[in-house]
Amino acid sequence: MNSQERRQLHEKSIDQLTADLHEAERELLNFRFDAGLNRLTNPAGMHNTRKQIARLKTLIRQKELVAASGFTTMDEYKAYKVTERKSYQASKKVAR
């Protein structure tokens, strides 16, 4: 997957990503049926489809986290989580 394809995925909404996810899951199911009937022509397609499903699920979850936290971008959310983690670690050191 090249950077242009990744950029296009990041620009999609959660609904569009969910639709793509259902399509990829259906494609994986077809690959599994073909594999069970010994008529699978592209074994790498199953692997790539599983990777695509994981990628889509990750993007959907990231977008849900950003929407729930009130941030506008994932970068803002990540920066907040880093500072939150550092302050928690600092408070643990003081408590010792």
N, C-alpha and C positions, 0 to 999 in steps of 0.2 A: 504494500500500500504506500503510495507516494504522498508527498506533503499536500498536493492539491486535493487528493481524495480525502485526506484527514481534515483539511480546512472545510471542505464541503460538508463533512459529517458534523463538525462543530457548529456550523451555521444553521443546521436543521433544528426544528422545534422538537419537544418531547413527543408530540403526537406523530410526527414524521419518523422519528427514530423508532418508536414503538411499532409503527407499520413495517418499517424495514426489518425489525427484529422478528416479527411474526413471519415475514416472507423468508428470512434466513432459517428460521426454525422449520418451516415447511420444506425448504430445500434440503436441510439436514435429514429430515424424515425420509424424503425421497432417496437420498444417498444411502440411508440405512436399509431401505427396502431393496434397492438395487444390489447392495452388498450381500444381503441375505439370499438373493436369488442368483448370485454369482454372475451378474451382468454389469458390474461396476466398471466403467471405462476410465474414470479418472479418480484414483484413490486419493490424490492430493486435494481434490475438491472437498472431500469430507473434512480434512484437516483445516483447510482455509475457511470453510463455513463455520466450524467451531470457533476459530479465532475471531471471525466477524461477529458472531453472536456475543462473545465475551467483550469485544470492543464496544458493541452497541449497548450492552447492559451497563458497562462502565460509564459511558457517556450519559445515559439516562439517569443513573444514580448521581453523577456529578451535577447535572442540571437540576435535579430535585434538591440536592443539598444547597446549591446556590440560591434557588428560589425560596427555600424554607428559611435561610439565614438572612435574607434581605440584601445580600450583596449583588452587584451587577455582573461581575465576572468571576470565573474560577480562580484567577490569580489573586483577587482581593480576598476571597475565602481562604485560600491557602496561606496567605500572609497572616491573616487573623489567627488561623490555627497554629502557625509557628510561634507567634508571640504568646498565644495562650499556653502552649506547651512549655515555652521557656519560663514563663511566670510560675507555672505549676512546679517545674523542677527547682526553681529558685526558692519557692516556699518550702519545698521538702528539705532543702539543704539548711535553711534557717531553723526548721523544726528539730533537726538532729542535735 
